[in-house]
């Protein structure tokens, strides 16, 4: 099996200038794409192709060079490096901090729409940790995509439990704000994943190094 996989890698018709990246729709839409121009500016000879099929990519069969995965990091047969830890906290448009029902304390959420995106840490969990009662944690609007849920929050449709990695750019740009301080730590994190042999290719090394540097900049901005 190992010989067969190595043969496929060696003979696959991959362009030296095309980098195939596999990740989730949410990570691509809210973290990767808003920053990708910086990679292109530094590496104009590398064309990035992003796959967000939602399926776990097979590096050899699917011709994937590098992936960003959300999970525990213990992926068999590949190298995985921690890219970003994930905290979860409410975020909303700055407009919701004022108005008829300003968001000043967690109990004020009773006047606002709750936005859901299917993440394991949900409003029921956060409201319980915040000591809030009398609010139905299941009400509100639901999306099956973190991208759409975050976009709804940016446009003032309600309050979202945002994942720190996916809302960092919107927070930095002022499109979103954190009305409350309580945050919960997610059990899984984002990892950069690739075959060990892939780093022989300059395009993979360049993208891997860029991802880790972007994550360090994010982390420094939170301190």
Helices and strands as residue ranges (DSSP letters): H 2-11, E 18-22, H 25-27, I 28-32, H 33-42, E 47-51, E 66-71, E 79-84, E 87-91, G 94-97, G 106-111, E 114-116, H 123-129, E 141-142, H 146-154, E 159-163, H 164-173, E 184-185, E 189-194, G 196-200, H 202-222
